[in-house]
């Protein structure tokens, strides 16, 4: 049997609950859904550090952040690291990456292990983006999502058809500041996007981290995010000024001033402004996925190609009244992951087994018949693709977020998630890596029963009825830390 091609499509900040195949209440993604219809949807795929750069490093290297050294947005990846594209290339695969890289620039950080690469510098621009093709910088006219798809299709067209390929197509969208293409600028204009159940979360009864976070829809979006005239015309990206009193107004860049009779009305308007542009960006990604799937059909290579769609982490879509990610809460922790491979995967199948981004490299290597190095820390989930679940498959995951107070004032934390429970520890950053507003004097714990409380609104950690469970989960947390080799500060 010939070795499979691998088409890995990854977007940025695309939450699972903004995908039709995951039952989204807020949008439609028919092209991405083709992958799930023809393959498998994983309902429990999670990241180990919910922030772009670390997640991307983990997906390439198959190691946790503390091992590959990419713990924050400010720690680029050393391109000498062993990665699965390098191993596939050594095994005869032709390899390419197109789009968002976000792992650093320059000789020590350019993509390695690829026959061809053409990437956005940093976050990149939505319109007329600068792209760096094999170290040659140029402006590419048009909309970034469309151009990334064009370049990916062209590389597929030019490939050697007698050798298997790995193509990593990485979209910038739907990352902030959510600038849609002209084609979708009016999408959802006449619809009101539903509000999440936790939209008006008041953050009571939990660790102080939730209330301290600066990612609230009503307070922390900036003028650029929602396309309004800045309150201070001398500062184009000025933070929106919270309303004083009951009445307030905002002025869209196009159109007249909007008057609000209450803070709640203003918050709902801001949510609609934000979420519609986010979903418009997703619409272009959906189109791009369809074009790549169509190419596989035109070439007659559907049966021999593994196709994956995922995102580098989840995202809050008004959940808890937030945008952004970082927290170990479900909407941020969970990744969409759909995969099609007709040779091995039954169409329309769903798996509840727990998989992590650290597992991706070993799975791809396994499918390609390449032995995974012993120092990779994940596990191939190829048996799950065939509808199985080994008796010793994981029942819990370990997570750690490092960027204490650096962005959106999210506190550093680590934790454990089982299929039913979640334990989170905010360890108060004893090393003082960053300042934090409202930082606790002592570490804090949270414990949630995800079955009874899927919105994670009730912290059970201090409830005497859950003390034995908390102790058991804490012991399992420390066991997993030892297993993956991360032994951070433990206080309290």
N, C-alpha and C positions, 0 to 999 in steps of 0.2 A: 504494500500500500504506500502511495506517495505521501510525503510529509505535508501537513496542511499549511496553507497560507494563514496568516493572522492579520486581521484588520482590527486595530484597537482604536476606537473613537472615544475621546474623553472631552467633556465640556468642563467649565469652571463654575462651581457654585450651583449646579443644577440639582435641586432637591428631588428626592424620589416622589414626593407628593405633588410635583409639578410634571408628572408623566402619566399619560393616559393609561398605560398598561399597569400602573400602580393604583388605578382607581381615582386619579386626580379629580377634585371637585372644581378646579379653577381653569383648566386648559385642556387642549387636545394635541396629541403628538402621534399622528397616524403612521408616519414613516419610521420613527424609532420603535413604535409598537410592532412593526413588521418583524423585528428581531425577536421579540418575546413570543409573537404568534408562531414563528418558525422555529423557536428554540425554548430556552428556559429563562424564567424570571426568578431571581434570588430575592427573597423577602427579608433576609437578615444578613445583608452585606454592610460592613462597618469599616470606618477608618480608625487608625490608631493614634492620630493627632490631627484634629480638624482644622488644618490651615494649609494653604496651597503648596508652598515650597516643600515642607516636610512630607506631605502626602505624596507628592510627585517623586521625591527621592526614594521613599519606601516602595512605591510601585515599580521603580526601575531596579533597585538594589535588592529588594526582598528582605530588608532588615528594618528594625525599629529605629526611631529617630536617634536614640542615645548611642546606637551602634554606627549608623552611617554618618553621624555628626551633624545632620541637618535638622536642628531642633526648632528653628524659628524662621520667619521670613527673611531675616538678616544673615542667615548662615547658608551661603551657596554650597552647592555640591561639588566636591572634589571629583573631577572627571576621570581620575584614575581608578575610582571605585569599580569593582566588578558589578556588571549589570546584565540582565537577561538579554538585551539586544546584542551585547558583545558576544555572549555565548552562542546565540543563534547565528550571528554573522560568522563566527569561527566554524560553525557546523554547516556552512554553505548557504545560509539564508541571505537574500538581499534585503537591506534594512533602510528605513527612512523615517524621519520625524518631521512633521509640518505643523506650524502653528505655535501655540504657547509653550514655552520651555520653562521660564521662571525659576531657573536653578543657577543663575549667575551668568556673567559674560566674561570674555577674555580667555587667554590660552589655558588657564587652569579650570575653566568652567564651561567652555563650549561643549556641545553634544559630542560624545565619542561612542564608537560602536555602531555608527550609521554610515552607510554608503552615501547617503544624501541627507542634508538637513537644511531647513529653511524656516527660521523661527522669528517670533516677535521679540523685540527687546523688552525686558521687564514685563509689565502688564500689557503693553501694546495699546494701539488705538483702534477704535471701532471703524472709523472712516479714514480712507487713504492711509493705511497703516505703513509704518516703516517695517521692513522685514530684512533679516540677515540671512543670506543664502551662502552657506559655506564661507562665512566671515565677510562677505561682500554685502554692504548695506545699501538698500534701495527703497524708495517709496513705491508702494503698490497701490494703484488707484482703485477705488471701489470700496465695498463693505467687507470688513475683515473676515466674517464668517463665510461669505461667498468666495473670497479669494483663497482662503485656506482650503476650501473644498475643491476649487479649480486646480490648485497646485497639487493636491493629493490625487485627483483624478489623472492629471497629466503624468505624474510619476508612475501611477499604475499602468497607464497606456504605454509608457516608455520602458517598462521593466523587461527583464529577460523572462519570457513565458516558460522557460524550461527549468527555472529554479523557484523554490518557494520564497515567499516574501513575508516580511513584517513591516506593516505601515502603521505608524502611530500618528493619527490625525487629532490634534489637540486644539480645540476651539477656545478662544478667549471668552466668548459668551457663555452664560449670561452674567458675567462678572460686572460689578459696579464700575462705571456710573450708568449702566443700562441705557445704551443709545441704540434704538432699533434702526433697521434699514428703512429706506423710503417705502419699500414695498409693504411693510407692516406697520407703518406709522399710525394708521387709524384702526388697526385691529383691536377689538374689544371696546371700541369707542362708545358704543351704545349699550354695553353690558355693565352690570355691577358685579365685580368679582366677589364671591362669597368670603366672609370673614372667618378666620379660624376660631375654634372653640375657646382658645386661650388668649384671644386678641386683647382682652381687658384684664389680663393677669395683674394682680397688685403686689406680687412677690412676697406676700406675707407667709410666715411659717416655714421659711427655708433659710439656708445659709445666706449671709449678707451679700454673697457674690451676685445673686440674681438682681437684687435692687441696685447694686453699685454699677452694673454693666451699662455702658453708654452706647446703646444701639437701639434706642426706643424710636418707634415710628414718629411719635408726636414731638420729639425733642431733639433727636440727634442726627436726623437727615440734614443734608446741606442743600443749598439752592441748586447746585448742579444736579443733584440726584433727582429732583422733582421738577426741574426746568421752570423755575420761577425767578423773578428779578430778586437779586440779593437784597436783604434789608439794608446792607451797607453797600452802596453802588461802587465804592472804591475797592471792594474785596469780592471778586467774582465767585469765589468758592466759600463765601462767608457762611457760617453755620446759621441755620434758621433760628430766629429769636423766639423762644417759647412765648405763647400769648400771655398778655397781662390782663387778668380779669376774664370775664365770660366772652366778650366779643373781640374778634380779631379779623385780620384780612391778609391775603397773599395775592401777589400779582404774577400770573403765568407770563412767560416770555412772549407767548402768543396769546392775545386775548386780554380782557379787562380784569380788574381786581375782583377777587372772590371774597365775600363777606361770610364770616362764620358766627353763629349765635352762641356757640359753646365750644369748649376745648374738645369734647367728644366728636362734634361735627367736623372740626378741623383735622382731627386724627384720622377719621374715616376718609376724608378727602385726600390726605397725604398718602394713606395706604393705597387708595385706588391709583394715584399718580405713580407711585413706586411699582406696584405689582403689575400694572398693565405694561409698563416699559420692560420690566423683567420678562414677562411672558412673550412680548413681541420679539425680544432677543432670542428666546427659546424657539420661536417659530422659524427663524432663519436656520438655527441648528438642525431642527427637524427636517427642513428642506434639504440641507446638505447631506444628512444621513441618507435620505431617500436617493439622492443622486449617486452616492457611492454604492448603495445596494443595487441600484439599477445597473451600474457598471459591471458588477459581478455577474448579473444575469446576462448582460450583453456578451460578456466574455465566456459564458458557460462554465464558470468556476465556483458556483454557489456551493456545490456538494463538497468541495475540497477546501473551503475557506471558513475559518473560525472568525466570527464577527462579534465584537463586544461593544456595547455602549455603556459608559459609566460617567461619573463625575469625580473630581478630586476629593470632594466631601459633600456633606449636605448643606442646608441653608435654612434660616428662619424666614418664612414667608408670612410675616405678621404673627407667627406663633409666639406666645408670650409677649406680644406687642413689639417684637423685634424684627430687625433685618440682620444680616451677617451670620456668623457661625461660631467656632472656637469652643463653645461649651460641649460637655459630654451629654447634654440633653438630646433626646431622640432625633429631632429634626436636623440637627447639626452632625450628629454621630453617624447617622444612616446614609449609606451611599446607594444610588440606583445601580443595579448590575443586571443586564440582560445579555444573553449569549446564544448564538446560533451556530450549530455545527451539525449539519444533517447526518453525517456519518455516525454520530454518537448520541445526539440529543433528540429526544422525542419532542415533536412540535407541541407548543402550548403547555409545556410542563412548568411546574412551580416547585421550588425547593425551599424548605424552612431551615435547612442547616446553616450554621453560622460561619460565614466566610469573612476574611479581612483583606484589606489592600496589601498587606504583607504576603498574602498567599498568591497574588497574581503571577509573579515571576515563575514560581515553581510549577504552577498549573500550565503556563504556556510552554515551559521547557518540557514538561511531561508530554503534552500533546505533540510536540515536535520530535519526541524521541531523544531528547538531550538530557543527560544526567545533571541534576541540580547540585551545586556545590554544598558541602556539608555546613558551611557557615551561613547559608540563607536561613531565615528564622520562621518562614511560613510553612505551608504544607499544600501540596497539590490537592485541589478539590475535584480532580477528574472523576473519581468514583461518584461524586454527587451529580455530575453531569449525566451520568448513566442511571440516575434515580436511586442510588444507594446512599447509605450513610454508615460508614464504618463504626463499629461498636465503640471505638476509642476516639470518635470525633469530638472536637472541643465543645464544651457546654458553657464556656465563659470566655470573655475577652478582657485584655488589659489595655487601658488608654492613658495617655498623658499629654497634657497641654502645657507648654513651657513659658509662654510669653506673658508673664505676670504684669498686668496693668499697662502693657505697651500699646495696645490698640483696643479701642472700645472699652478699656478698663476691665477686661476679663481677667480674673485672677487665675494664677497657675493652679492646676489641679491634676490629680490622677484618680483612677477608679477602676471598678470592675462591673461588667454587665453580664448577667446570666440570661436565660430565656425569660425569666420572670422578674428578676430583681436587679436593681442598680445601686451601687455604693460609690459615692464620690467624696473625695477628700481634698479640701482647699487648704494647702499646706502653708499659707501665709508667707511664702517666699523668704525663708530665713537668710538666703544668700543676698537678698536685696538687689536682684538683677534689674528691677525697674520700680519706679514710684507707682503708687496706686492710690486713687481717691477712695477714702473710706475703708482703707485696709484693716482687716481684723487684727486685734492684738493676739488672738489665739487661733490656731487652725480650727476649721469647722468641717462637719460631716453632713452628708445627706444620704438618705436611704429611701428608695421608692419601690413600691409594688406595681410593676408595669401592667399587670393584669387588672388590678382593681383601679389603678390610677394612671391610665396611659398618657395623660397630660402632664404628669410629674408635678403635681401641685401640692402634694401632702408629704412632707418630710417625716418619716417614721423613725428616724434614728434615735430620738430621745424618748420614744414610747417604750415603757418597760415591757410591753407585750412582745416587742421585737428585739429585745436585747440579745437573746440567744442567736437569732438569725444574724444580727449585726456582727456578733463575734465570729460566727462561721464564715460570713462573707469577708470579713477583715482577714481571717486566716487564709482564705483562698486568694485574696488580693495579694498578700505578701508572698504566697507560694508562686503566683504568676510572675511577680516582680523578679523573684529569684530565677525562675525558669527562663525569662527573656534577658536576664542580666542587668536589669535596671533596679538599683537599690537607692532610691532618692531619700531625701529627708523624711523622717517619720516623727511627728511631734505630737503634742497633746497627751 
